[in-house]
């Protein structure tokens, strides 16, 4: 499956952004979808993940309550709604797809990755 992330940009602290991840090539609803991020000089870290039907979601503690992951299987697209953004949320955000239904927080769980979209939050 090919993944195309979009929606990043430059915003101020407290603002909101919605990232999109459009999938193509395979049956989207067969994949768990995840979002990861990588800040300059840091390792790529888990942000959020969502089950095949969207009924189950998981979040990193650092974004819980501020970010919401969702998916629209009819549109082959996953989303990451980011509210109350902080400067520490600045990173390149990657979407990823996995056929495995476990260990959603691990990078190695995911088989396919999008190219990343940059989110910059100014203070």
C-alpha positions as CSV (number, residue, x, y, z in Angstrom):
1,X,0.0,0.0,0.0
2,X,1.2,3.5,-0.8
3,X,0.7,6.2,1.8
4,X,0.6,10.0,1.2
5,X,0.6,12.3,4.3
6,X,-0.4,15.9,4.0
7,X,-1.7,18.8,6.1
8,X,1.4,19.9,7.9
9,X,2.3,23.6,8.2
10,X,3.4,26.4,10.5
11,X,1.1,27.3,13.3
12,X,1.2,29.1,16.6
13,X,0.9,27.4,20.0
14,X,-2.7,26.6,20.9
15,X,-3.7,26.3,17.2
16,X,-5.1,23.2,15.5
17,X,-4.1,21.2,12.5
18,X,-5.6,18.1,10.8
19,X,-3.2,15.7,9.0
20,X,-4.4,13.3,6.4
21,X,-3.0,10.1,5.1
22,X,-4.3,8.9,1.8
23,X,-3.8,5.2,1.0
24,X,-3.7,3.5,-2.4
25,X,-2.8,0.2,-3.9
26,X,-4.3,-2.3,-1.4
27,X,-7.4,-2.7,0.6
28,X,-7.2,0.1,3.2
29,X,-9.5,-1.5,5.7
30,X,-7.1,-4.4,6.1
31,X,-4.5,-2.3,7.8
32,X,-4.1,-0.9,11.3
33,X,-3.0,2.8,10.8
34,X,-0.6,4.6,12.9
35,X,1.0,8.1,13.2
36,X,4.5,8.6,14.3
37,X,6.6,11.8,14.6
38,X,10.3,12.6,14.5
39,X,11.7,15.8,15.9
40,X,15.2,17.1,14.9
41,X,17.9,15.1,16.6
42,X,15.4,12.6,18.1
43,X,14.2,9.1,17.3
44,X,10.8,8.6,15.6
45,X,8.2,8.1,18.3
46,X,4.7,6.7,18.4
47,X,1.8,9.2,18.4
48,X,-1.4,7.3,17.8
49,X,-2.9,4.3,16.2
50,X,-6.4,3.0,15.1
51,X,-7.9,-0.4,14.5
52,X,-9.2,-1.7,11.2
53,X,-12.8,-0.5,11.8
54,X,-11.8,2.6,13.9
55,X,-13.4,1.2,17.0
56,X,-10.2,1.1,19.0
57,X,-7.6,3.9,19.3
58,X,-4.3,4.3,21.2
59,X,-2.3,7.4,22.0
60,X,1.0,8.4,23.4
61,X,0.7,10.0,26.8
62,X,2.2,13.2,25.4
63,X,-0.8,13.8,23.0
64,X,-3.6,12.0,24.8
65,X,-6.6,14.4,25.2
66,X,-5.2,16.8,22.5
67,X,-4.9,14.6,19.4
68,X,-7.6,12.4,17.8
69,X,-6.9,9.7,15.3
70,X,-9.7,8.6,12.9
71,X,-10.2,6.9,9.6
72,X,-12.7,6.8,6.8
73,X,-12.4,3.4,5.1
74,X,-14.7,4.6,2.3
75,X,-12.2,7.2,1.4
76,X,-9.1,5.2,2.1
77,X,-7.8,7.9,4.4
78,X,-6.7,8.2,8.0
79,X,-6.6,11.5,9.9
80,X,-4.9,13.0,12.9
81,X,-6.7,16.0,14.4
82,X,-4.2,17.9,16.5
83,X,-5.6,20.5,19.0
84,X,-3.9,22.7,21.5
85,X,-0.6,22.4,19.8
86,X,2.6,23.0,21.7
87,X,6.1,23.9,20.4
88,X,7.2,20.4,21.5
89,X,4.8,18.9,19.0
90,X,7.1,20.3,16.2
91,X,8.2,17.3,14.1
92,X,7.9,15.5,10.8
93,X,4.7,13.4,11.1
94,X,4.6,10.0,9.4
95,X,1.6,7.8,8.8
96,X,2.1,4.0,8.7
97,X,0.1,0.9,7.9
98,X,0.4,-2.5,9.5
99,X,-1.2,-5.9,8.9
100,X,-0.5,-6.8,12.6
101,X,-3.0,-6.2,15.2
102,X,-0.6,-5.9,18.2
103,X,2.2,-3.7,19.5
104,X,0.8,-0.7,17.7
105,X,3.4,1.6,19.5
106,X,6.4,-0.1,17.9
107,X,7.9,1.2,14.6
108,X,8.8,-2.4,13.7
109,X,5.1,-3.3,13.7
110,X,4.4,-1.2,10.6
111,X,5.0,-2.5,7.0
112,X,4.4,0.7,5.0
113,X,5.3,4.3,5.6
114,X,4.3,7.6,4.1
115,X,6.8,10.3,3.2
116,X,6.1,12.6,6.2
117,X,4.6,16.1,6.6
118,X,6.3,18.8,8.6
119,X,4.4,20.4,11.5
120,X,6.1,23.5,13.1
121,X,4.5,25.1,16.2
122,X,5.8,28.5,17.2
123,X,5.6,29.8,20.7
